[in-house]
Amino acid sequence: MDEAIKQMRQKMKDGDDLRDAGVVDPENVIRFTDIPYGSCPENLLDVYCPEGTQGVIPTIISIHGGAWCYGSKDLYAHYCLRLAARGFAVVN
């Protein structure tokens, strides 16, 4: 991998880690992690639901950005968990 790309990814990760330091996940959310989809074993998604959910609720599908060179579902988990804490099911 090109050294400049490695450095860019590391700089972005350092910024994300600094931004997310001390973030605590909400307690009223149930997590279902690493659910496989499609034919590729690397395709895994997470689903977050408010605790005590019954029946149909609004659902948000979160697709992370990153231009195919940076980003992951884990990077967006904090945001998705907060949406779930507010009453949405979230597929990440």
Secondary structure by P-SEA (a helix, b strand, c coil): ccaaaaaaaaaaaaaaaaaaccccccccccccccccccccccbbbbbbbccccccccbbbbbbbbccccccccccaaaaaaaaaaacccccc
